[in-house]
Amino acid sequence: MSHCARAEIPVRSGLQAPAPFTLVSPSKRLTPRYRLDRSLGAGGMAEVFLGTLSGADGFKRQVAIKRVRRDRRDMPEYATMFAKEARLAAQLSHPNIVSVLDFDCDSEGRPFLVMEYVDGMSLAELAATGPLSYAVTAHIVLEVLGGLGYVHDLPRGGGVIHRDVSPHNVLLSRDGSVKIADFGISKVHDGTAASASDVNRGKTGYLSPEQLCGRDLDGRSDLFSAGIVLWELLAGGRLFSGSPGEVTARMLFHTVPPPSTQREGVPADLERVAMRLLARDPKDRYKTAAEAALELARCADARRAGRDELVKLLSERRPMDRAAQAPERLEAKTLEEEPRERREGVSTLTEPPEVEAQRRAPWKDPFIARLEAELARKKRWRWAFVVAILCVIAAELLRVAWS
């Protein structure tokens, strides 16, 4: 039975809209209830649209619709991943989690998720417009920790690990709400190898050291990622950037500098929270999101009206209302025409290496394709670690030479 035959699953999870990307035909209907209005973004395996949910007696509601790309529709792996996200999202109900309202298939048989539309900006978009006040920073990270604490403490197994906490997946509503989006690569933590990291997933600059090393994960991995977000908001710049090898070397071998070395006036109490979240050893971090939130709430800036400041900031920095833009004023583009950095701005379900191998060479036996993909993945990361070790050795030799 296909996943579309089980489309009645109620779910929750979500995405939000960066700047306008592409355009779909106005009033294109997925089903009698759902209409696509315009594109909000795209990724390696999914595209996201602003849509309209219609009901009886003229009922209408704006929603975000995440759908498998047309060139991926014949690959059952994607339908499986969408269904997995839907089943997980069905358990989530929290003010700091983007809600998913439905799971269905369109007339072409492509699965799609119907999500709450967050009318505002992603944290990545807001941070790109300029520095944030420390009160706004404290408010946003407190709300993120609230959402993480909820999913980590779910009664099923050992809770859910998001595994992709980043500014792109933190959505800010015009009313000051903060919501975590996209549980497409999250995992239920059960203390077994099923909780181990897949280094091909998530955004490299926001992974924890244990994710990079492929070790078993728990909620403290998400706390490290939240620490990167806090550090970057305090410092006003990226903490880990560059190629995967460079990021790996910095994260595993370099000491994280305090954000006050990058920006003057960073409050000591906020900095202390950020640095503990960023402890390389999970045992040195906060044990839970609730413990981190409690210490953050004690900071002086957390007691200020951060939510009110965020509402004002979003009003001042938010571009023209996307929902009000006339579709006919946008020019249609294909997915392949979108710049890579724009496509990566929206976090979607990540394409497994064996799926990519099968897509590139459909004539190969699936087992052989998967084996080759796994060997290629191990080879890439082995070289990344070799490069990282060589960098460390070179740095040490230079230090000795100059001393």
Secondary structure as UniProt FT lines:
FT   HELIX           3..6
FT   TURN            7..8
FT   TURN            26..27
FT   STRAND          28..29
FT   STRAND          34..42
FT   STRAND          46..54
FT   HELIX           56..58
FT   STRAND          60..68
FT   HELIX           70..72
FT   TURN            73..74
FT   HELIX           76..89
FT   TURN            90..91
FT   TURN            95..96
FT   STRAND          100..105
FT   TURN            107..108
FT   STRAND          111..116
FT   STRAND          120..122
FT   HELIX           123..128
FT   HELIX           134..152
FT   TURN            157..158
FT   STRAND          160..161
FT   HELIX           167..169
FT   STRAND          170..173
FT   TURN            174..175
FT   STRAND          178..180
FT   TURN            184..185
FT   STRAND          187..188
FT   HELIX           193..195
FT   TURN            199..200
FT   HELIX           204..206
FT   HELIX           209..212
FT   TURN            213..214
FT   HELIX           219..235
FT   HELIX           244..253
FT   HELIX           259..261
FT   TURN            264..265
FT   HELIX           268..277
FT   HELIX           282..284
FT   HELIX           289..297
FT   HELIX           300..303
FT   HELIX           306..317
FT   HELIX           322..324
FT   HELIX           327..329
FT   HELIX           335..337
FT   HELIX           340..343
FT   TURN            344..345
FT   HELIX           353..360
FT   TURN            362..363
FT   HELIX           366..402
//
